Amino acid sequence: MPAPKVAVVIPARYGSTRFPGKPLFRIAGKPLIQHVWERCGKARGITAIIVATDDMRIAEAAFAFGAEVSLTSPKHRSGTDRCAEVAKRLHGYSHVINVQGDEPLIDPALITRLTKTLTADKTIEMITAANTFGSDEDPGNPNAVKVVLDRQSNALYFSRSAIPFNRADGCEAPFYRHQGIYGYSVKFLLQFVKWKPGVLEQCEQLEQLRALENAARIRVVLTKTASLGVDALEDAALVERLLALR
């Protein structure tokens, strides 16, 4: 059998509410989106890396640094929808890895692990990652999404609340922080975007709950590395300092 063909898709939009033009913001002399693309290029097992955008400014910048670009509809409400449009047009590809366009420090080894795990087991239709909270981090922070797992490392639930609740004396179950990277079989991704958001997804504002509400399994790969995303201008300054140390 031929080896699975896997595409990394990097959805990027210009009109971020908190940080307009974020994908083109220059960090260490390069647009943010270029840092993400270059990190993805260091992963193994990937056949293609595609920047998915509805904005010609992003498309032109991506073309300039050598990226493959797919122009997508401006009507998409999420990066997952944008990835699905790209996946629908791909020929011969079995899987898609969705890497957010504001993760300039994404670990290539994590992308490789997700790709290898996803393609090695045909029963896995969706995969993501998580890491243990540090001792100085607050699990109660609603901006840090938590996930609890079963014994096969499948997600039981995702929440903005601190889960699990350690009620029993001496019980110190770990808190796992969800990382916003996903992998899908193409078939599952195209089905996922057809489902309507359920009550849990709408309450928590977490798109991945749509899969669980439809009885799908999400495999979670645990990693020791945590990637710093760029949500605001101050994050970009911190990323630039971290890049200078490498």
C-alpha positions as CSV (number, residue, x, y, z in Angstrom):
1,M,0.0,0.0,0.0
2,P,1.2,3.5,-0.7
3,A,2.3,5.6,2.3
4,P,-0.4,8.0,3.6
5,K,-0.2,11.5,2.3
6,V,-0.5,14.2,5.0
7,A,-0.9,17.9,4.5
8,V,-0.3,20.5,7.1
9,V,-2.8,23.3,6.7
10,I,-2.2,26.7,8.4
11,P,-5.4,28.7,8.5
12,A,-4.7,32.4,8.6
13,R,-7.1,35.4,8.6
14,Y,-6.3,39.1,8.6
15,G,-9.3,40.4,10.6
16,S,-8.4,39.3,14.2
17,T,-10.5,41.3,16.6
18,R,-7.7,41.5,19.2
19,F,-4.8,41.8,16.8
20,P,-5.7,42.9,13.3
21,G,-3.2,41.9,10.7
22,K,-1.6,39.4,13.1
23,P,-0.3,36.9,10.5
24,L,1.8,39.7,8.8
25,F,3.1,41.2,12.0
26,R,6.9,41.0,11.8
27,I,8.8,39.1,14.5
28,A,12.6,38.9,14.2
29,G,12.4,40.3,10.7
30,K,9.8,37.8,9.4
31,P,6.0,37.8,9.2
32,L,4.5,35.7,12.0
33,I,3.0,33.3,9.5
34,Q,6.4,32.6,8.0
35,H,7.7,31.4,11.4
36,V,4.9,29.0,11.7
37,W,5.4,27.7,8.1
38,E,9.2,27.2,8.7
39,R,8.6,25.3,11.9
40,C,6.1,23.0,10.1
41,G,8.7,22.4,7.4
42,K,11.0,20.8,10.0
43,A,8.4,18.0,10.8
44,R,8.7,14.6,9.3
45,G,6.1,12.6,7.4
46,I,4.5,15.6,5.8
47,T,3.8,15.8,2.1
48,A,2.6,19.4,1.8
49,I,2.3,22.6,3.8
50,I,-0.5,24.9,2.8
51,V,-1.4,28.4,4.0
52,A,-5.1,28.7,3.9
53,T,-6.4,32.3,3.8
54,D,-9.1,34.5,2.3
55,D,-6.9,37.6,2.3
56,M,-4.7,38.5,-0.6
57,R,-2.3,40.4,1.6
58,I,-1.5,37.2,3.5
59,A,-1.5,35.2,0.3
60,E,1.1,37.5,-1.4
61,A,3.3,37.5,1.7
62,A,3.2,33.7,1.8
63,F,4.0,33.4,-1.9
64,A,7.0,35.7,-1.3
65,F,8.6,33.4,1.2
66,G,7.8,30.3,-0.9
67,A,4.7,28.8,0.6
68,E,1.9,27.0,-1.2
69,V,-1.3,29.0,-0.7
70,S,-5.0,28.0,-1.0
71,L,-7.5,30.9,-1.2
72,T,-10.6,30.1,0.8
73,S,-14.0,31.6,1.4
74,P,-14.3,34.7,3.6
75,K,-17.5,33.2,5.1
76,H,-15.7,30.6,7.3
77,R,-16.3,31.0,11.0
78,S,-13.3,28.9,12.1
79,G,-9.9,27.7,11.1
80,T,-11.4,24.2,11.0
81,D,-13.9,25.2,8.3
82,R,-11.0,26.7,6.3
83,C,-9.0,23.5,6.6
84,A,-12.0,21.5,5.5
85,E,-12.3,23.6,2.3
86,V,-8.7,22.9,1.5
87,A,-9.0,19.2,2.3
88,K,-12.0,18.9,0.0
89,R,-9.8,20.1,-2.9
90,L,-6.9,17.8,-2.1
91,H,-6.4,14.7,-4.2
92,G,-4.9,11.6,-2.9
93,Y,-4.4,12.9,0.7
94,S,-5.6,10.8,3.6
95,H,-5.0,13.2,6.5
96,V,-4.7,16.8,7.5
97,I,-2.8,18.4,10.4
98,N,-4.3,21.8,11.4
99,V,-1.6,24.1,12.8
100,Q,-2.8,27.5,14.0
101,G,-1.3,30.4,12.2
102,D,-0.3,32.2,15.5
103,E,2.0,29.4,16.8
104,P,5.5,30.5,15.8
105,L,7.2,28.2,18.3
106,I,5.2,25.1,17.5
107,D,7.4,22.0,18.1
108,P,8.1,20.2,14.8
109,A,8.7,17.0,16.8
110,L,5.1,17.2,18.1
111,I,3.8,17.6,14.5
112,T,5.8,14.5,13.6
113,R,4.4,12.5,16.6
114,L,0.8,13.5,15.8
115,T,1.3,12.5,12.1
116,K,2.9,9.2,13.0
117,T,0.2,8.3,15.5
118,L,-2.6,9.3,13.3
119,T,-1.5,7.5,10.2
120,A,-0.4,4.3,12.1
121,D,-3.9,3.5,13.5
122,K,-6.8,3.6,11.1
123,T,-9.2,3.7,14.1
124,I,-8.0,7.2,15.0
125,E,-10.0,9.8,13.2
126,M,-9.0,12.9,15.2
127,I,-6.0,13.7,17.3
128,T,-4.7,16.6,19.4
129,A,-2.1,17.3,22.1
130,A,-1.8,18.4,25.7
131,N,0.8,19.1,28.3
132,T,0.8,19.1,32.1
133,F,0.3,22.5,33.8
134,G,3.4,23.9,35.4
135,S,3.5,24.5,39.2
136,D,3.3,28.3,38.6
137,E,0.3,28.1,36.3
138,D,-3.3,28.5,37.3
139,P,-5.6,25.7,36.1
140,G,-8.6,27.9,36.9
141,N,-7.7,30.4,34.1
142,P,-10.6,30.1,31.6
143,N,-8.3,31.0,28.7
144,A,-6.3,27.8,29.4
145,V,-8.4,24.9,28.2
146,K,-8.2,21.7,30.2
147,V,-8.7,18.1,29.1
148,V,-9.3,14.9,31.0
149,L,-8.4,11.5,29.5
150,D,-9.4,7.9,29.7
151,R,-6.9,5.1,30.0
152,Q,-6.3,4.8,26.3
153,S,-5.4,8.6,26.1
154,N,-8.7,9.5,24.5
155,A,-10.4,12.8,25.6
156,L,-13.3,12.4,28.0
157,Y,-14.0,16.2,28.1
158,F,-12.5,19.6,27.4
159,S,-13.4,22.6,29.6
160,R,-12.4,26.1,30.5
161,S,-13.1,25.1,34.1
162,A,-10.4,23.3,36.2
163,I,-11.1,19.6,35.6
164,P,-10.9,17.2,37.4
165,F,-12.1,18.6,40.7
166,N,-9.7,17.1,43.3
167,R,-12.3,16.5,46.2
168,A,-10.7,13.6,48.0
169,D,-7.9,14.1,50.4
170,G,-4.6,13.0,49.0
171,C,-5.9,13.0,45.4
172,E,-3.7,15.0,43.1
173,A,-4.9,14.2,39.6
174,P,-2.8,16.2,37.0
175,F,-4.3,19.1,35.1
176,Y,-3.7,18.8,31.4
177,R,-3.6,21.9,29.2
178,H,-5.0,21.4,25.8
179,Q,-2.9,22.6,22.9
180,G,-4.6,23.9,19.8
181,I,-3.2,21.6,17.2
182,Y,-5.4,19.0,15.5
183,G,-5.0,16.1,13.1
184,Y,-7.9,14.4,11.2
185,S,-8.5,11.9,8.5
186,V,-9.8,13.8,5.6
187,K,-13.1,11.8,5.7
188,F,-13.7,12.7,9.3
189,L,-12.8,16.4,8.8
190,L,-15.4,16.7,6.1
191,Q,-18.0,15.1,8.3
192,F,-17.1,17.2,11.3
193,V,-17.8,20.5,9.6
194,K,-21.3,19.2,8.6
195,W,-22.3,18.7,12.2
196,K,-24.1,21.5,13.9
197,P,-22.6,23.0,17.1
198,G,-24.1,21.3,20.2
199,V,-25.0,22.7,23.6
200,L,-21.7,21.9,25.1
201,E,-19.7,23.5,22.3
202,Q,-21.9,26.6,22.5
203,C,-21.6,26.9,26.3
204,E,-17.8,26.3,26.6
205,Q,-17.1,27.9,23.2
206,L,-14.8,25.0,22.4
207,E,-15.2,23.6,18.9
208,Q,-13.6,20.2,19.7
209,L,-16.6,19.4,21.9
210,R,-18.6,18.9,18.7
211,A,-16.7,15.7,18.1
212,L,-17.4,14.4,21.6
213,E,-21.1,15.3,21.4
214,N,-21.3,13.2,18.2
215,A,-19.7,10.2,19.9
216,A,-16.4,10.6,18.1
217,R,-13.1,9.8,19.8
218,I,-10.2,12.2,20.1
219,R,-6.8,10.8,20.8
220,V,-4.6,13.0,22.9
221,V,-0.8,12.9,22.7
222,L,0.9,14.1,25.8
223,T,4.0,16.3,25.4
224,K,6.4,18.0,27.7
225,T,6.6,21.1,25.4
226,A,4.2,24.0,25.5
227,S,4.0,26.4,22.6
228,L,3.5,30.1,23.1
229,G,0.8,31.5,20.8
230,V,0.6,35.1,19.8
231,D,-2.8,36.5,20.9
232,A,-1.7,40.0,21.6
233,L,1.1,42.5,20.9
234,E,2.9,41.7,24.1
235,D,3.0,38.0,23.1
236,A,4.9,38.9,19.9
237,A,7.5,40.7,21.9
238,L,8.0,37.7,24.2
239,V,8.3,35.4,21.2
240,E,10.9,37.6,19.6
241,R,13.0,37.4,22.8
242,L,12.7,33.6,22.9
243,L,13.7,33.4,19.3
244,A,16.8,35.5,20.0
245,L,17.9,32.9,22.6
246,R,17.9,30.0,20.1
